[in-house]
Amino acid sequence: MKSFEFADPRTETEALELMGDNPEQTAIFAGGTDLIALMQADVIRPDRVVDIRNIESMQQVYEADGGVMVGALVTLDDVLENPLLADYASLVQAADAVHAIQIQSSGTIAGDLCHLPNCWYYRSGYGLLAQENGKSLPELGDGRYHAVFGNSGPAKYVTATRFAPAMIAWGAQVRIIGPGPEDEEVLPLEHFYKTPRTERQGTTVLKPGQLVSHVWLPRIAGAVSGNYDVLQTAGLDWPLASAAATLELSGGRVSDACIVLGFVAPTPWVSQEAASALLGQPVTEETAQLAGEAAVSRATPLKDNGYKVQLAKTAVKRAILRSAGLLEGGL
């Protein structure tokens, strides 16, 4: 591992000042569950690491503007235990699906949202686009775990965030601060992610010197939600596919819906097709099945990952059933 400076700010302003000296060569340390591994593998080689764990303003969960504000440093354990988040069932389910005690206790919301791809080519030093001599390694080589949506460009990896699908389905907004101490931007979490077309572009809209400080979740009266991860084993694996659903029901029928898939595209994948298939319908096994089929209607699998299309369809169906409390007994 390359040697580096270590900084320990106590406020958001101090963190931005410490990042501002050389923002392109600065890494943020929150839970550290992924950063350390990337540094050990020489994938990330920062000159300075800014440890934000002691910034109190980013550790809280509190009511704000008709919703709930979640600090960037809130841990997965906090999500499971905080009563203000109990109504966001899909978030609690996403946290509960993480079976590693260390990640539950140390992993943070912002760390998850900004988690870099688990693509084995990226983590072996081939960059986000995983190319060698201008050719796509996932396309020509082993792309079993790569994207089946949004993969027409050079990026074939899948987003590695567990929480973004559920949060996007709830209509979450993300607060970004920096690079200056007065600079602040709030945008829909859906717009936080992007698919790079060159190696100089990243996986999010964050610019050098910026960081995520909070995520805001709206309160939606009467809404129900569910999250479903398709795991290869019951151990510490990342999902092969996931889906989150937030539904508004009126008279026993779906009046509004948002369905978001995870681990199947370079960004969390919002499925308008699945939502449209549910509108005006009761939530039943049949309508959930039809929504799952609609969700994968535009899938474009690579040569080795066609199985993920079926997994994505299943994840959508089960997330919808789970949101309505119908998952058990009807799969």
N, C-alpha and C positions, 0 to 999 in steps of 0.2 A: 504494500500500500504506500502511495506517495505521502510524504510528510505534508502537514498543513497547519495553518493557524486555527485556533479554536476560540470562538467568541460566545459570551454568555449574557445576552441582553435581558433586561427585566421589563421593558416596555416595547410597544409596537414601534415607537419612534426610534428607540435605540437599535432595534433590529434592522430597520430600514437604513439607518446611518451606517451600520456595520456592513450591510450588503452593498451600499452605494459606492464604496471604494473601488471595487472590482467586481461588478455584479455578474459578469459572464463566467467568472471563475469562483463563484461562491455557491455553496450548497446549504440547504436548510435541513437542520436536524430537529425532528419532532419526536416521534416514537423511535425512529432509527431502525425499525424492523427490516427495511429494505435498503436504505442508504448504505449501511455498513457492508452488506453483501456486494453491492455495486462497486463500492470503493475497493474492497478486497479483490474483486475481479478486474480492477483497473478499467472498468467501463466508464466510471465517473472519476475525475482526477482534480478535485477542487484545490485552490490555493487556500481557501478559508471555509470553515464550517461554522455556521451560525446556529447555535443551540437555542431554540425558542421555547423550550419546555417550561421555563419559569416566568413566562408572560401571563400574568393572572387574567388579563382581560380576554384572553383567548381560551380560557379553561372552563367557562361558565355556560350553563343552559338557562335561558330566562325568557319570559314572555315579552314580545315586542311587536308593535304594529299589527295587532290582530293575529299574530302567529307566534312561533317559537324561534328564538335565535340560538344557534348552536355554535359554540366556539370551535376554532380549528383544532384545538388540542384536546377536545373531548374524546375520551377513549371508548372503545367498544364496550367495556364493562359499564361505563357511564350510560351508554345507550340502553343497555339491558336493565339498568336500575333506576334511571331518572323518571319520576312520575310524569313530568311534562312531555315525555316522548312516548308514553304508554299508548296513546291513541294512534300513533304512527306504526301500526302493526307490521307493515312491510319492512321498516327500518329495524325493528326489534328482531324480526325473523332473519334478516340479513346478518345481523350481529351474532345471533344464536347459531347460525350455520358455520361460523368460524370455530373450528374445534381446537385450535392451538391456544392454550392458556396464556402463553407469553404474548401472542398477538392481541388477544382480547384485553389484556391488562395494559399493554404498552402501545398498541396500534392506535392511531388517531384518525379522526374523521378526515382532516385535510390530507394526511398521509395517504389514506386510502383513495381519496379523490384524485390525488396527483401521482398515484402509483405508476411507475414506468412499466412498459410491457414485460411480460414474462417470457416472451419469444426467445427460444434458445439461441437463435442466430444473433439477436440483439445482445444478449448477455454473453455471447462468445466474441463480441467485438466487431460484428458486421454492420452495426448502425441500425437505426430505426427502420430503414427500408430493406435491410437484410439482403444486400446485393453484393455480388462478387463479379468483377469484370463487366459491370453493367447488367447482369442477369439476376433475376429474382430467385433467391435460394428456396423460399417456401413454395414457389410455383414449380420449380424444376426438381427440388429435393423433397424433403419431408415437411409437408404442410398440414399434418394431421390436426393440429390444434389452432390453426390459423382461421382467418375471417371467411365467412360465407355470405356476408353482406358488405357493401361499401368497399369492395376489394378490387375495383376496376383500375385504380391508380397503383402506384408503386408500393404503397404500404399495405401489407397483408397481415400484420399482427392484430391481436384482439386487445381491446381495452381491459385493464386489470383491476378496475374498481368494482368492489362489491356493492357499495352504497349508492353510487350515482343513479343506477336505474330506478331504485325505489324513491330517491329524492326527486329526480326529474318527474316521475309519475305523480308526485305530490305538488309539482309546480315550484320547486325550490329555487331560490336565488342565492348567488354567491357574492360575497363582499371581497374585493381585491384591493389591497393597499400597496402604495409605492408607485414609482421608485422614490418620489419625494415624500416627506412626512405628511404633506397635506393632500397628496394624491389618493383618491378613493373612487372606486367604480363598483357598481352593483349591476349584475346582469343575470338573466336566467341561467341556471346551471346547464341546461341543454346547450347553450351557446358557449360554454366554457371549453368544450372539447373541439378539436379539429383534427383532420387527417393530413399529415405532412405529405408534401410532394417532393421535397428536397431534404437532404440530411441536416440542413441548417434550421429547418422548422421543427417545432416541438409537437407534443401531443395535446397541448392546451394553449389558450390565448395568453398565458402568463409571459410577460416580457422580463428581461434581466432586471433584477432589483425589485420585482413584485412578489407578493405572496398572498395566499388565501388566509383571511383572518376569521371569517364567520360564514355560516350558511343559515339562511332564513327559510323556515318552513311555514306555509300558510295554514291556518285552521280552515277546514272545509266541513261545514256542518253536515252530518249524516254520511260522510264519505267512509268507505271501507277500503282496505288495501291488503295485498298479499304479495309475498316474495317467494320464489321457488328456485333453488339451485340444483342443477343436475351434477352430482359429484361422481367421480369414477370409483371412489371408495369412501368410507366413512371417516377417513383419517384427515390428513392435513392438506389434501389436494385442493387446487383451485378448481372452480366449477368449469365444466366443459361447455355449459350454456346456463343462462339464468334468465329470469323474467320477473318483472314487477308490474303489478296492476293497482291502479287506484280508480275506484268506481263510485259514481253517485247514482243512487237508486231512488226512483219515484214510483209509487204504486206497484212495487215489485218488479219494475223494469229499469234497465240502465238508461239514465238520462244524460250521463256524460262519462267518458272513460279515457284513461291514458294508459297505454301499454308500452313498456320499455324493456328491450332485451339487452342482456349483458354477455360478454365473452364470445360474441359472434361477429363483431365488427371492430374497426379501429376506434370507434366512438360508441358510447351507449346508443342503442338503435331504437328510435321512437317509431312504433308501428301504427301509422294511421289506418292501415288496412284492418288490423285487429280491432282497433277501437270502433271503426265504422261498422264492423260485423256485429258488434254488441249493442249498438244504439237501438233503443226501443224494444230490446229483447229481455226476457227474464234470464237470470243466470242459472243455467242448467248444464249438465254434462255435455249435452248436444251443442248448445250455443258456445260453450267454452271450446269444444273441439273445432267448431267452424271458425272461431276467432284464431285458434292456433294455426289452422290451415291457411287462413288469410295472411297471418303474420309472416309466413315463409314463402309466400307466392312469388316474391322477387329475389329469392336466394340465388346466389351464383357461387356454388362451392368449387373449391380447387379439386385436383385429381384425387387427393387422399382424405378429404374431410367431408364428404357427402353425408356421413352419419350425423354430423352436427345439425343438419337441417331437421331431422326427426327429433333430435334432442331439444332444439329451439321450439318446435311446435309443441312438444310435451311440456316444456317449461311454461309457455304461455297458458296452455290449458290449465295446468295445475295452479299457477299464480292466480288466475281468475277464480277458480273454484275455491282456493284458499281464502281469497279476499271475502268471499260470501259465506265462509264457514262450511263449505260443502266438499272439501277435499277428501276427508276420511270416508271411505266406503264407495267412492265413485271416481275411479282412475281411468 
